[in-house]
Amino acid sequence: MFGDLFDNPLKLVLIFGIVLMLFGANKLPEMGKGLGEGIRNFKKALSGETEDKEKKEEKPKET
């Protein structure tokens, strides 16, 4: 289905241009940041990492 969509670089440029016109140049970095954070959280969830586990590992040593 999407194999034909990405075979030509001109199509990618056209899609990027349409997205740029729809959302504007100011929104694209925000959308990219949000997408990156979402992917990062998804990977953490798949690997089983949670903030609780990280906090437990970072306990300060008592003297």
N, C-alpha and C positions, 0 to 999 in steps of 0.2 A: 504494500500500500504506500509506504513512505519511501521506498527504494527509488522511485522515479523523481521524488522531490529533491533529493540531495545529489543527484548525479551531475548537475550543472552548476558551477559557481554563480552564474548570473541569476539563477533562481534564489539562491541564498541572499544575494545582494538585494534583490527585489523584496524578499520577505523582511529583511532587516530594515529596509526603507519604509515599508508599510508599518512595521512596529514602531519605528522612530516617529512617524507622522501621527500615529494613534496616541502614543503615550508621551511624546515630547522628550527632548534631550535631558531634561532635569530629572525625570522619573526613572530613566534606564539604570543609572548606578544604584539607586535605591532598590529597584527590582532585582538587580544582580546580587546585591548584598543579601536581600531576603532569601533569594533562591539558594545562595551559598550556605547561609545559616540553616536553611531547611535540609539541605543535603547533608551537612555536617551532623545535625541532630539525628537524621535518619540513620547515618552510618554508626553513630554512637549507640542508638537503640538496637541496631542489628548485632553489634559486638557485645552488647550486654553492659556497657558502661553506663553508670548513672552518677549523678552528682553526689549521692550519698556514699557510694563506694570511694569516690575520689576524696571526699572529706574524711572518711575513716582512715584512709592511707596517709593523709597529711596531718595526723594528730601530732602535736608537739611532744617531744620526749620529756618525761618528768625527771627532774634531777633531785 
